[in-house]
Amino acid sequence: MAKKNKFTLFDFINYMVLALFTVACIFPFYYLFINTISNNDLSSKGLIMFYPKGLQFSNYEHVFRIPGLTLAAGVTAARTVIGTVLTVAASGYLGYLFTKNEMWGRRFWYRFLVITMYFNAGLIPWYLTMRNLGLTNNFLAYILPGIVSPFYIILVKTFVESTSVALQESAQIDGAGYMTIFWKIVIPLITPILATITIFSAVGQWNQFYDTLFLMTNSKLFTLQFILWRYMNEALSIAEIMKQSSGGMRSNLSIMPTPTSIRTTVSIIVVIPILLVYPFFQRFFVKGIMIGAVKG
């Protein structure tokens, strides 16, 4: 008969440490959320710590009334989806090509790609380049610069090299071309690393707002992050305007926007979409990043 596994002191300590670590990761999001749905007067005084007080949802109503928020959300969603798809496609195919000795100038182009990871011309040359390419007030400014990412390409290349070459050679003997091998053999094998790149790219696209800050003056191209970032920076003045417009009525302090309530609500709105997407890719994430980072 098989022996039963005994629950040791080490197991207990291990579970406790992991439980505490989990709580430490989750609590900041929980803390932000309970402050968004609590009495704003108590929240601004730092009296909301472990559970909400004076339940209300007016903070979300105030934030969702920001002018241009819906259009900005659409722009952000479009850049995230289009940018992520193109980045993953380019990274996957280029990473596969760099594993082929037949590729013309493979060593030169690969070294050239790696060099770009170590040198950065700086903000001003970047802006001048983007302006000379006509990418100011242009939606393509959100897409084109991120399509070719050296880091992602290296991850895919390393992952492809860790897979069996026999399948590719067998297909090549049967007359399959590079594109056929890539789509029908390589992609199913490298799904974990592609999922990992998808997470990285989507989070990067979703959170980016500096390109909007420097390149966009047309409000129709503003992103959600930029709108909320500007709104968050103006939280103090907005809160003061709201208080003055209320005529100083004490009874409304519980739902009156404060800098704290505005910042916490904006933070929750920004982070929730990514938190909802991540679980769908989580099962690929660990395998992809481990195999893609270390050949073997």
Backbone torsions as a table, in degrees:
resi	resn	phi	psi	omega
1	MET	NA	142.1	-179.7
2	ALA	-72.3	139.4	-180.0
3	LYS	-75.7	141.6	178.1
4	LYS	-76.4	139.1	177.8
5	ASN	-71.8	128.7	-180.0
6	LYS	-89.7	141.2	178.0
7	PHE	-82.2	105.9	-174.3
8	THR	-90.3	170.3	177.0
9	LEU	-63.0	-35.2	178.0
10	PHE	-62.5	-41.9	178.8
11	ASP	-61.6	-42.3	-179.8
12	PHE	-62.2	-46.7	-179.8
13	ILE	-64.2	-40.1	179.8
14	ASN	-61.8	-45.7	179.1
15	TYR	-64.3	-39.4	-179.5
16	MET	-65.7	-43.2	179.3
17	VAL	-63.1	-44.7	179.5
18	LEU	-64.9	-37.5	178.7
19	ALA	-64.9	-43.2	178.8
20	LEU	-64.9	-39.2	178.5
21	PHE	-64.6	-40.3	178.6
22	THR	-62.9	-44.1	178.7
23	VAL	-62.7	-40.4	179.9
24	ALA	-63.6	-31.8	179.3
25	CYS	-77.6	-36.6	-174.4
26	ILE	-84.3	-33.1	-171.5
27	PHE	-57.7	-41.5	179.7
28	PRO	-57.0	-39.8	178.5
29	PHE	-69.2	-40.2	178.2
30	TYR	-63.5	-41.9	-179.2
31	TYR	-62.7	-43.8	177.9
32	LEU	-61.8	-44.2	-175.7
33	PHE	-64.3	-46.4	-177.3
34	ILE	-66.4	-26.1	177.1
35	ASN	-75.4	-24.7	178.5
36	THR	-76.3	-24.1	-176.4
37	ILE	-109.7	12.2	-179.3
38	SER	-104.8	173.5	175.3
39	ASN	-56.0	120.3	-174.7
40	ASN	-64.3	-32.0	179.6
41	ASP	-66.5	-43.4	178.4
42	LEU	-68.7	-37.9	-179.5
43	SER	-63.8	-42.1	-179.5
44	SER	-66.1	-23.0	178.8
45	LYS	-91.4	0.6	178.4
46	GLY	75.8	27.6	-176.6
47	LEU	-96.5	0.2	177.9
48	ILE	-103.6	113.2	-175.7
49	MET	-123.2	-51.9	-171.2
50	PHE	-118.9	-18.5	179.2
51	TYR	-153.3	151.4	-176.9
52	PRO	-70.4	149.4	177.0
53	LYS	-130.7	134.3	-179.5
54	GLY	66.3	61.0	-173.5
55	LEU	-54.9	130.0	176.4
56	GLN	-163.0	156.1	-176.5
57	PHE	-123.8	21.1	-177.1
58	SER	-67.7	-24.5	-179.9
59	ASN	-61.0	-40.8	-180.0
60	TYR	-68.8	-33.7	176.7
61	GLU	-63.7	-41.3	-179.2
62	HIS	-65.8	-43.5	-177.1
63	VAL	-68.6	-40.3	-178.2
64	PHE	-72.5	-9.0	175.8
65	ARG	-90.2	3.3	179.3
66	ILE	-61.0	128.3	-179.8
67	PRO	-59.5	133.1	177.1
68	GLY	81.5	5.5	-176.1
69	LEU	-66.3	-41.6	-178.8
70	THR	-64.5	-44.6	178.4
71	LEU	-63.7	-41.0	179.6
72	ALA	-65.1	-37.6	177.4
73	ALA	-63.9	-38.3	177.2
74	GLY	-65.5	-41.1	178.2
75	VAL	-63.5	-43.2	-180.0
76	THR	-65.0	-43.2	178.9
77	ALA	-62.8	-40.8	-179.6
78	ALA	-65.6	-45.2	-179.5
79	ARG	-67.4	-33.8	179.7
80	THR	-67.9	-46.5	-178.2
81	VAL	-69.2	-52.3	-177.0
82	ILE	-65.1	-47.1	-178.7
83	GLY	-62.2	-41.5	-179.6
84	THR	-66.6	-44.4	-179.4
85	VAL	-60.7	-47.3	-178.3
86	LEU	-67.9	-38.2	179.2
87	THR	-65.6	-43.9	179.6
88	VAL	-65.6	-42.4	179.7
89	ALA	-63.0	-46.5	-179.5
90	ALA	-66.4	-42.4	-179.3
91	SER	-64.4	-41.8	179.9
92	GLY	-63.5	-47.1	-175.9
93	TYR	-72.6	-43.3	179.3
94	LEU	-66.9	-38.6	176.4
95	GLY	-61.1	-37.9	177.0
96	TYR	-68.1	-42.7	-179.0
97	LEU	-63.2	-37.3	-178.0
98	PHE	-69.7	-7.3	174.9
99	THR	-89.8	-6.0	-176.7
100	LYS	-96.6	121.6	178.7
101	ASN	-66.2	-22.1	-178.2
102	GLU	-76.3	-11.5	-178.1
103	MET	-63.7	129.7	-178.1
104	TRP	-64.6	125.7	178.1
105	GLY	63.2	33.2	-173.6
106	ARG	-57.0	-47.8	-177.9
107	ARG	-63.8	-42.3	-179.8
108	PHE	-63.2	-49.7	-176.7
109	TRP	-66.7	-34.9	179.2
110	TYR	-68.5	-43.0	177.5
111	ARG	-65.6	-39.1	177.0
112	PHE	-60.2	-40.3	178.8
113	LEU	-64.2	-44.0	-178.8
114	VAL	-66.2	-38.5	-179.2
115	ILE	-58.6	-36.2	-178.3
116	THR	-64.2	-16.1	178.5
117	MET	-77.8	-19.1	-174.0
118	TYR	-103.7	-14.0	-177.0
119	PHE	-124.1	132.9	179.4
120	ASN	-132.6	123.4	-176.3
121	ALA	-68.3	-25.5	180.0
122	GLY	112.6	175.3	-173.3
123	LEU	-68.2	-45.2	-176.0
124	ILE	-65.8	-48.4	175.7
125	PRO	-60.1	-36.7	177.3
126	TRP	-61.4	-46.0	-179.4
127	TYR	-64.4	-43.4	179.7
128	LEU	-62.9	-39.2	178.1
129	THR	-63.8	-46.2	-179.8
130	MET	-63.2	-39.3	180.0
131	ARG	-67.9	-42.6	-179.6
132	ASN	-67.1	-25.3	177.5
133	LEU	-86.0	1.2	179.0
134	GLY	73.8	29.6	-176.4
135	LEU	-102.3	13.3	171.2
136	THR	-86.0	139.2	-174.4
137	ASN	52.1	42.7	-178.4
138	ASN	-137.5	126.3	-178.3
139	PHE	-60.2	-27.4	-179.8
140	LEU	-64.1	-18.1	177.2
141	ALA	-64.0	-23.5	177.2
142	TYR	-80.8	-19.9	-170.7
143	ILE	-105.8	-55.0	-169.4
144	LEU	-60.3	-45.0	-175.3
145	PRO	-62.8	-23.6	-175.1
146	GLY	-101.0	2.6	-176.3
147	ILE	-65.3	-46.6	179.3
148	VAL	-99.1	110.1	-179.5
149	SER	-118.7	112.2	-177.3
150	PRO	-54.9	-42.2	-178.0
151	PHE	-61.3	-46.4	-179.9
152	TYR	-65.6	-39.5	179.9
153	ILE	-63.3	-41.6	178.4
154	ILE	-64.4	-39.3	176.8
155	LEU	-60.2	-46.0	-179.5
156	VAL	-66.1	-43.8	179.8
157	LYS	-57.0	-47.6	-179.6
158	THR	-64.1	-38.3	179.8
159	PHE	-66.7	-44.8	-179.9
160	VAL	-61.1	-40.2	-179.8
161	GLU	-66.9	-21.4	179.4
162	SER	-85.6	-8.6	179.3
163	THR	-90.6	168.4	-178.9
164	SER	-71.0	131.3	179.1
165	VAL	-83.7	-16.1	-174.2
166	ALA	-60.1	-38.6	-179.6
167	LEU	-63.7	-43.3	179.6
168	GLN	-65.5	-42.1	179.9
169	GLU	-65.9	-38.5	179.0
170	SER	-63.8	-43.4	178.8
171	ALA	-66.5	-36.9	179.7
172	GLN	-66.6	-37.0	177.2
173	ILE	-63.7	-35.5	179.8
174	ASP	-77.6	-0.5	174.9
175	GLY	101.5	7.0	179.9
176	ALA	-73.4	139.2	177.2
177	GLY	-85.5	179.5	-177.7
178	TYR	-62.9	-41.7	-179.4
179	MET	-66.2	-40.8	178.8
180	THR	-63.6	-43.7	178.5
181	ILE	-62.9	-40.7	-178.3
182	PHE	-64.0	-48.5	-174.6
183	TRP	-74.9	-36.9	-172.6
184	LYS	-98.1	-19.7	-177.4
185	ILE	-119.2	-50.2	-173.9
186	VAL	-70.5	-47.7	-176.7
187	ILE	-57.5	-46.4	176.8
188	PRO	-59.5	-28.7	-178.8
189	LEU	-79.2	-29.1	-174.6
190	ILE	-105.4	19.0	178.9
191	THR	-53.7	-42.0	179.5
192	PRO	-58.5	-44.8	-178.2
193	ILE	-71.9	-31.9	176.3
194	LEU	-66.1	-38.1	177.2
195	ALA	-65.8	-38.5	177.4
196	THR	-63.0	-45.3	178.9
197	ILE	-64.5	-36.6	178.4
198	THR	-59.7	-43.2	179.0
199	ILE	-63.6	-50.2	-179.1
200	PHE	-57.9	-48.0	-176.5
201	SER	-66.8	-43.4	-178.9
202	ALA	-64.1	-42.9	178.6
203	VAL	-63.8	-42.4	179.1
204	GLY	-62.6	-44.1	178.9
205	GLN	-66.1	-42.0	-176.9
206	TRP	-65.7	-38.9	-174.7
207	ASN	-87.9	-10.6	-174.7
208	GLN	-72.5	134.7	174.3
209	PHE	-144.1	-9.2	-179.5
210	TYR	-67.1	-33.7	177.3
211	ASP	-65.0	-35.1	174.8
212	THR	-66.3	-41.2	-178.0
213	LEU	-61.4	-40.0	-174.9
214	PHE	-94.2	-25.7	-170.5
215	LEU	-109.6	-20.1	-171.4
216	MET	-113.0	128.6	170.6
217	THR	-117.7	-13.1	177.5
218	ASN	-80.7	117.3	-176.3
219	SER	-62.2	-20.9	179.4
220	LYS	-72.2	-13.4	179.9
221	LEU	-108.4	6.9	177.7
222	PHE	-68.0	141.9	178.8
223	THR	-94.2	164.5	-179.8
224	LEU	-60.9	-42.5	-178.8
225	GLN	-62.5	-39.1	-179.4
226	PHE	-68.0	-43.2	179.3
227	ILE	-61.1	-46.5	-178.0
228	LEU	-70.9	-35.2	177.0
229	TRP	-62.9	-44.4	179.0
230	ARG	-66.6	-39.6	178.9
231	TYR	-64.9	-39.1	179.9
232	MET	-66.2	-40.9	179.2
233	ASN	-66.7	-25.4	179.4
234	GLU	-97.6	13.7	-174.5
235	ALA	-58.5	-41.3	-177.7
236	LEU	-63.3	-47.5	-178.8
237	SER	-68.2	-37.5	178.5
238	ILE	-64.3	-42.6	179.6
239	ALA	-62.7	-40.2	179.4
240	GLU	-65.6	-40.4	178.4
241	ILE	-62.5	-42.8	179.8
242	MET	-63.8	-39.3	179.1
243	LYS	-66.0	-42.2	-179.5
244	GLN	-66.4	-37.2	-179.7
245	SER	-69.9	-20.2	179.6
246	SER	-82.6	-9.9	-179.4
247	GLY	75.8	18.8	177.2
248	GLY	69.9	26.0	-179.5
249	MET	-70.4	121.5	-177.0
250	ARG	-65.5	-31.8	-174.7
251	SER	-67.5	-18.5	-177.1
252	ASN	-96.9	3.4	-176.8
253	LEU	-62.3	-28.1	-176.6
254	SER	-68.4	-27.5	-179.0
255	ILE	-114.8	0.1	-179.9
256	MET	-71.3	127.3	-179.4
257	PRO	-59.7	139.0	175.1
258	THR	-125.1	162.5	176.5
259	PRO	-53.1	-38.8	179.6
260	THR	-65.8	-46.1	-178.3
261	SER	-65.5	-37.6	179.7
262	ILE	-66.9	-45.1	-178.0
263	ARG	-66.7	-42.1	-179.5
264	THR	-68.1	-39.6	179.8
265	THR	-66.1	-43.4	177.9
266	VAL	-62.0	-41.0	179.9
267	SER	-61.6	-41.6	179.6
268	ILE	-65.9	-43.7	-179.3
269	ILE	-62.1	-37.3	-178.4
270	VAL	-69.6	-39.3	-170.2
271	VAL	-89.5	-24.4	-174.4
272	ILE	-60.4	-46.3	-178.7
273	PRO	-56.3	-41.0	179.5
274	ILE	-69.4	-37.0	177.8
275	LEU	-63.8	-31.7	179.5
276	LEU	-75.7	-30.6	-178.3
277	VAL	-80.6	-36.9	-172.2
278	TYR	-54.9	-43.8	-177.6
279	PRO	-57.2	-28.5	-179.4
280	PHE	-70.3	-23.0	-178.5
281	PHE	-109.0	-4.6	-172.3
282	GLN	-60.6	-35.3	-176.8
283	ARG	-68.4	-21.3	176.5
284	PHE	-91.2	-19.7	-166.2
285	PHE	-62.9	-53.6	-175.2
286	VAL	-62.8	-46.8	179.5
287	LYS	-62.3	-43.0	-178.0
288	GLY	-64.0	-45.6	-175.7
289	ILE	-74.0	-31.5	179.1
290	MET	-73.1	-48.3	-178.6
291	ILE	-73.2	-34.3	-179.1
292	GLY	-72.3	-23.9	-176.9
293	ALA	-90.6	-30.3	-176.6
294	VAL	-126.0	116.8	-179.5
295	LYS	-71.7	140.1	175.5
296	GLY	154.4	NA	NA
